[in-house]
């Protein structure tokens, strides 16, 4: 994406081929805009890390060309990386809705970042936001969080619609329906390409409305005899508030457990989303613990089996601020298993079962949740409104992309497949054919016209991959630390220490050896003793004068000997750490 190139292009840095880490860069004649800055959460292959986000080297290399950052909505997979990437935006304005702006401000405060005055810009609908060669309009769509938007991105080459996450729902939380009238108007203007949500495209049915879910959850609450523990995505506070209102009508006091849900409650009060009916019904956990079972409703965070979440700890029998699962309690998980999180979620469900709680989840009751993403009929409905020339699947895994492309093709649209880190050129300046001669008075239809342009992916790839937030550090696409952690977790570690006289290099006494995560302590003594003997013999064979005059060589001898020894004895090749102690 050189600044000198004249074209309209797209470069995905995340969200293509995977769920999460959504980030798209659009280029118009060298001016860049960024759409979303999402994260995902680490799995077993990223031990010890907190957050996974896109590699942002491309942004840093082209910082001067970034004219704006546009956030579609306040879900972590679209907004979670904004704070970590703030410096990468190089002072470019960041456009966001009031709710998204509050979430961003919270993230910046946590990181000690003070945005420049005016850098965060609050958007409204029906406005055209100019960013270099782009003009961007926010179009409301229904989703599982308020203030979700599609983007109509206008350029001299044509209009791109970036759908973000969307669905069609006349009973959407807080009344935010997808603005089909405006989308149809944009469609009539002409849409070059749609970058469309693929998350739920393999579902042959329309996603469905929120209203039946609330009706079903109301029925479950009515039937529950003991305490009710309710879990949903914290950002889906529209559903949570509706269910809490039902609980209050039934005489249950409401307790919210979890830092994120309480942040969203604060945001909702500031923005007018908080239902006044709950004003006198919210209590803290300690008070809830002392009430009769039929008088308690608890929102517990942790629908995806997060280890430190309230729901996970409760499922393990832990006391969470005075609350502990008792036989007869009802646990309702009003959420979907995000791919990759199945193991943790099933552990939570099994934990509640062992505690004799009545556990209701999507496994046994599909009516407890409805997706915020479009099924196949909804995708067709969107494209009928927009009538795009090209359809580009985004936000999903390869199987979803294939299904999305097949759908688009069957409906008469031309699908184009993307790859992270590869630039898709959507349009270039029109070049007249060399033999084109405009004759005076000749009908333009008779004149030879240039061939229709077909989008193409360039052969050159740009830096892409993942960065890892690791405590106070960001690991920039460097898997070395993670490889070491994985090896430690699978094979353990052995530490060998050798005392050496500083003046002569003579080693003193026996080698000291300890292990962690390698073997049982009961059988450790004999194996370690044999390891010390073999290591001593190996050193004596190399350093026959009894002096360590090459510590690097000694290090190699000790590591090789111990790896062979433990491979033979335990079937493991542990990480070996060697320490020389000068005396």
Secondary structure, DSSP 4 states (H G I P E B T S, - for coil): --TT--EEEEEEEESEESSS--EEEEEETTEEEEE---EE---TTSTT-SEEEE--HHHHHTGGGEEEEE---S-HHHHTTTTTTGGGGTT--EEE-HHHHHHHHHHHHHTT--PPTTTEEE--TT--EEETTEEEEEEEEB-SSSSEEEEEEEETTEEEEE--S-B--TT-GGG----HHHHHHHHHH-EEEEEEE-TTTT-SS----SHHHHHHHHHHHHH--S-EEEE--TT-HHHHHHHHHHHHHTT-EEEEESHHHHHHHHHHHHHT-S-GGGTTTB--HHHHHTS-GGGEEEEE--TT--TTSHHHHHHTT--BTTB---TT-EEEE-S-PPTT-HHHHHHHHHHHHHTT-EEE-TTT-GGG---SS--HHHHHHHHHHH-EEEEEEESEEHHHHHHHHHHHHHTT-EE----TTEEEEEEE-----TT----TT--GGGSPPPPPP--EEEEEE---SEEEEETTEEEES-THHHHHHHHHHHH-EEEEEEEE-TTT-BEEEEEEEEEESSS-HHHHHHHHHHHHHHHHHHHHHH-TTSB---HHHHHHHHHHHHHHHHHHHHS---EEEEEEEE-
